[in-house]
Each structure stands twice: as C-alpha cells, then as structure tokens.
Amino acid sequence: MKDKSKPMPAARSGGGDEIATIEAAIVALRRSYRRRAIARLSHRRGERTGRVGALPDAVFELLDAIAADDDQALAVTEAAVVLDVDQPRASRLAAQAVEAGLVQRTADQHDGRRSLLVLTPQGRDALTRVRAFRQRVIAEAMKDWTVTERAALADLLTRFVRDFAALTRPGPGDT
C-alpha cells in the first residue's frame, strides 16, 4: 500500500504555523499507528515468530496497558477503557493472553468478585522484546539526528504528552 500522506509543512515561528505543523505530525503518527506500521515492519523483519508472534497486536497493547498501570494489574473492565474497546473484546484479548501464558488472572484483594490481569514472567519477556523492537525502529528513524536533537524531542514530547493528558483528562459527566 502506497503511503499517501503529504509532507508536513515546515514550522515557522510567530503566526501559529508551528501549531498546525504539530497537529499534522500528530495526525500522521495516529494514522501510522492505526495502520499498525510497526507491527507490519516486525513481520517483514521476522521479529514475530512462534505462538506468541501469531497473537493479534491488540494482545501486546493489553500487555502495555497492564505494565503501565500503577499497580501493574488491571481488571478487564479497566483494560477495556484503556484500550478503547468494548468489554467482550477486552475479555477475548485477556483470554488469548492467558492462554499464551503472558497474563494470569489473580483475585482482587479489595473486591473478591473480580479478578485482575497480571503479567507473567513470559508476558514481561514478550513485552521487553516488543519494546526493544520499537526502540530499535525509533533509533533507526532518528539515525541522522544529533544527540542534542534526540534529547530535545524526548524532553519536549514527554512534556507535551503530560500537558495534553492533563488538558484532556475526563471530567465529571464524561464517559
């Protein structure tokens, strides 16, 4: 499939063009993510092998979500919200991850009626490999960047994500 995205306009200071350039870059990243560009690249490069490699990309998104949680454990309902899928889809993803040995269900110590999804050692290992591949792809994309440029992007992007998350955090009455 041919990439039909247009080059982003160069940012110019002053008139707000830099905001339009940032917005265009975010849209391009979102499209790339939705097209599962990194997953396709991992297939082409032979990174996705064996039983775990055959799992849907969304299972690895579930592993990311569990690892990102403060308690490193999520209920299926919480996973559904984080992954932006309905509960039956989150349940199917959890079942696939459990069957593959990447996640285990444990009893919630605060609410015995629900179980929590927790990464197994195999799940942590799979997630480590996925993250290492993503980092190699990022490093390859930035191979011609200076250390200063990479550091500046790391700092500014982290700050932007934090500030954007604070601005867009759900408020009372949001669903």
Secondary structure, DSSP 8 states (H G I E B T S, - for coil): ------------SSSSHHHHHHHHHHHHHHHHHHTTHHHHHHHHTT---HHHHTS-HHHHHHHHHHHHSTTS-B-HHHHHHHHT--HHHHHHHHHHHHHTTSEEEEE-SS-TT-EEEEE-HHHHHHHHHHHHHHHHHHHHHTTTS-HHHHHHHHHHHHHHHHHHHHHHS--TT--
